[in-house]
């Protein structure tokens, strides 16, 4: 009997040790409980029918140089140059994923900007907002520098070899990711640019390039999304954003 009790005691002690060792690392969730990570929902920035949610940069007058054609938001050939006709979202954003589809006509130039600040002292959206460049690389009448070409973080960072643009008149899919200074440009399913904003390298690029005379370029951590009117036709649809 004593031997049996001793054996039983050893078994119980071993079981206790197993419980102590495993209880700290094993957590079983009942099968009827669904565990999901909290995620922000995608929000459409364009309803396909109206300019609701958008207004002209630094203006309160009605938008005249953008219209809706076949469910797309279209920049007309309004000859406003590169400063006068941009439209911006009514809402400002900090960290986000921004996706959209776009196409352009032959020889067209446009872009999508973010963290844009409205103020009378800024003559353009690009005075503050970094730009995802959209341009006809082949059909532009003048020779383009590499930092001016499609997909660039304009005048700052160049796309990699994964860049693939659909022919003129065909729809492309683009995405910008901005998350606490980490920035990505995507084009047709490929990540073509990734960099960190506000680093020593970033500041050096800014100080030595096109933005050396724009002290507030890229410094805002929150701002508006902008679509650029560069005096050429450009088409946008399925514009949506997810805050991070």
matplotlib code that plots the C-alpha trace (Angstrom):
import matplotlib.pyplot as plt

x = [0.0, 2.8, 4.5, 1.3, 0.8, 4.4, 3.9, 0.7, 2.4, 5.2, 2.6, 0.7, 3.9, 5.0, 1.6, 1.8, 5.2, 3.8, 1.0, 3.3, 5.6, 2.8, 0.2, 2.4, 2.8, -0.3, -3.6, -6.5, -9.2, -12.7, -13.6, -16.7, -14.6, -13.3, -10.2, -9.4, -6.9, -8.4, -8.1, -9.2, -11.7, -11.2, -13.0, -13.8, -12.6, -14.5, -18.1, -17.9, -20.6, -19.7, -16.8, -18.1, -15.2, -12.9, -12.3, -9.9, -6.6, -6.6, -10.0, -13.6, -15.1, -16.7, -14.4, -14.5, -11.5, -12.4, -15.5, -16.9, -16.8, -17.9, -17.4, -13.9, -12.7, -11.2, -8.8, -9.7, -7.1, -7.7, -4.3, -3.9, -0.2, 1.2, -0.1, -3.7, -6.0, -5.2, -8.0, -7.6, -9.6, -11.7, -10.1, -6.5, -4.6, -1.5, -0.7, -2.5, -2.6, -4.0, -5.0, -6.3, -6.6, -5.4, -4.7, -3.5, -3.6, -0.5, 1.9, 0.0, 1.4, -0.3, 0.4, -1.0, 0.3, -0.1, 0.4, -0.5, -1.0, -3.5, -2.3, -2.1, 1.7, 1.8, 1.3, 1.0, 0.3, 3.9, 5.3, 4.5, 3.3, 5.5, 4.3, 3.7, 4.6, 2.3, 3.5, 3.9, 7.6, 7.7, 5.4, 6.5, 7.8, 11.0, 13.7, 12.9, 15.3, 15.0, 13.6, 10.8, 9.5, 6.4, 6.2, 8.9, 8.8, 9.1, 12.6, 13.6, 13.5, 13.6, 11.6, 13.3, 13.4, 9.9, 8.2, 5.8, 3.4, 0.4, 0.2, -1.3, -5.0, -5.0, -5.7, -2.9, -3.2, -1.1, -0.7, 1.1, 1.8, 2.8, 3.4, 5.3, 7.8, 8.1, 7.0, 6.2, 5.1, 3.4, 2.5, 0.5, 1.1, 4.8, 6.6, 8.7, 10.0, 10.6, 12.3, 12.3, 11.3, 13.0, 16.3, 19.7, 19.7, 16.3, 17.3, 20.4, 18.4, 16.0, 18.8, 20.7, 17.9, 14.8, 13.3, 16.2, 14.1, 11.0, 11.6, 8.3, 8.4, 7.7, 7.8, 4.1, 3.1, -0.6, -2.2, -4.5, -4.5, -4.2, -4.7, -2.7, -3.8, -0.8, -2.7, -3.3, -6.0, -5.7, -8.3, -8.8, -11.2, -11.6, -9.8, -9.8, -7.8, -7.2, -5.9, -3.2]
y = [0.0, 2.4, 1.7, 2.4, 5.7, 6.7, 5.9, 7.9, 10.8, 10.8, 10.8, 13.7, 15.7, 15.2, 16.3, 19.5, 20.3, 19.9, 22.2, 24.8, 24.6, 24.7, 27.0, 30.1, 29.5, 27.7, 29.6, 27.8, 29.9, 28.3, 27.3, 29.5, 32.7, 34.5, 36.5, 39.3, 42.2, 45.6, 47.2, 50.4, 50.1, 51.4, 54.6, 55.8, 59.3, 59.5, 58.3, 58.1, 60.7, 64.0, 66.0, 65.5, 65.5, 67.6, 71.3, 73.5, 74.1, 77.4, 78.3, 78.5, 78.9, 76.0, 73.5, 74.1, 72.3, 68.8, 66.8, 63.3, 61.1, 57.5, 57.2, 58.7, 62.0, 63.8, 66.8, 68.8, 70.4, 73.7, 75.2, 76.1, 75.3, 73.4, 75.5, 76.7, 73.8, 71.1, 69.7, 68.4, 66.3, 68.1, 65.8, 65.6, 62.3, 61.2, 57.5, 55.8, 53.5, 55.3, 53.4, 54.6, 53.8, 56.3, 56.8, 59.7, 60.9, 61.1, 63.8, 64.3, 65.2, 64.9, 63.5, 62.6, 64.4, 64.0, 65.9, 69.1, 72.2, 74.9, 78.4, 81.7, 81.6, 78.4, 79.0, 75.2, 71.9, 70.7, 73.5, 71.2, 67.8, 65.0, 63.8, 60.4, 61.5, 60.6, 61.5, 60.1, 59.1, 58.4, 61.1, 64.1, 66.7, 67.5, 65.1, 64.0, 63.6, 60.3, 62.1, 63.5, 60.1, 58.1, 56.6, 58.8, 60.3, 63.5, 65.0, 62.8, 59.0, 56.9, 53.7, 50.3, 47.9, 46.5, 49.6, 48.6, 51.2, 50.3, 51.8, 55.3, 55.1, 52.0, 52.0, 51.6, 50.8, 52.8, 52.9, 55.1, 53.8, 56.3, 55.0, 57.1, 58.2, 54.9, 55.5, 53.1, 53.7, 50.8, 50.4, 47.7, 45.3, 45.9, 48.0, 50.3, 52.7, 52.4, 55.0, 56.7, 60.4, 62.9, 61.0, 62.5, 61.0, 62.4, 65.9, 65.8, 65.0, 67.8, 70.3, 69.5, 69.2, 70.9, 71.4, 73.4, 76.6, 75.0, 74.9, 73.4, 70.7, 67.2, 68.4, 68.1, 64.9, 65.5, 67.0, 66.8, 64.4, 66.3, 65.5, 67.6, 69.7, 70.3, 71.6, 68.1, 65.5, 62.9, 60.3, 58.9, 56.3, 53.9, 56.3, 54.9, 55.3, 53.3, 55.1, 53.3]
z = [0.0, 0.9, -2.3, -4.3, -2.5, -3.1, -6.8, -6.9, -5.2, -7.8, -10.7, -9.1, -8.6, -12.2, -13.4, -11.3, -12.8, -16.3, -15.4, -14.0, -17.1, -19.7, -18.1, -18.7, -22.4, -23.6, -23.8, -25.4, -26.9, -27.0, -30.5, -30.5, -29.8, -32.9, -32.3, -34.9, -34.9, -34.8, -38.2, -39.8, -42.6, -46.1, -46.9, -50.4, -51.2, -54.4, -54.8, -58.6, -59.1, -57.4, -56.0, -52.5, -50.1, -52.4, -52.9, -54.8, -53.1, -51.2, -52.7, -51.6, -55.1, -57.0, -58.8, -62.5, -63.9, -62.7, -63.8, -63.7, -66.8, -66.8, -63.1, -63.2, -61.7, -64.6, -64.7, -67.8, -70.0, -68.2, -68.8, -65.2, -65.2, -62.2, -59.4, -59.9, -60.3, -57.8, -55.7, -52.1, -49.7, -47.0, -44.4, -43.3, -42.7, -40.8, -41.3, -44.1, -47.1, -50.1, -53.3, -56.6, -60.3, -62.9, -66.6, -68.6, -72.2, -74.4, -73.2, -69.9, -66.5, -63.1, -59.6, -56.2, -53.1, -49.4, -46.1, -48.1, -46.0, -47.0, -46.3, -48.3, -48.0, -50.1, -53.8, -54.6, -53.1, -53.8, -51.6, -48.6, -50.0, -51.3, -54.7, -56.4, -59.9, -62.8, -66.3, -69.8, -69.7, -73.4, -74.8, -72.7, -75.2, -73.3, -72.0, -68.5, -65.7, -63.8, -60.8, -62.9, -64.3, -63.5, -60.0, -58.5, -55.1, -57.2, -57.1, -54.1, -54.7, -57.9, -58.7, -58.8, -61.7, -60.8, -62.2, -65.0, -66.5, -68.6, -72.1, -72.4, -72.1, -70.0, -66.2, -63.7, -59.9, -57.5, -53.7, -51.2, -47.7, -45.1, -41.5, -39.0, -41.7, -43.5, -47.1, -49.9, -53.5, -55.3, -59.0, -60.5, -57.7, -57.2, -54.5, -56.6, -53.8, -50.1, -47.9, -44.5, -44.2, -42.0, -41.7, -42.3, -45.8, -46.5, -45.2, -47.4, -50.5, -49.7, -49.0, -52.2, -54.7, -56.0, -52.5, -51.1, -51.5, -50.0, -46.2, -45.4, -48.1, -46.5, -42.9, -42.0, -40.3, -41.0, -44.1, -47.1, -50.1, -53.4, -57.1, -59.4, -62.3, -64.4, -67.4, -68.9, -68.8, -66.1, -64.9, -61.4, -60.0, -57.1, -54.7, -51.2, -48.0, -44.8, -41.8, -39.9]

ax = plt.figure().add_subplot(projection="3d")
ax.plot(x, y, z, "-o")
ax.set_aspect("equal")
plt.show()
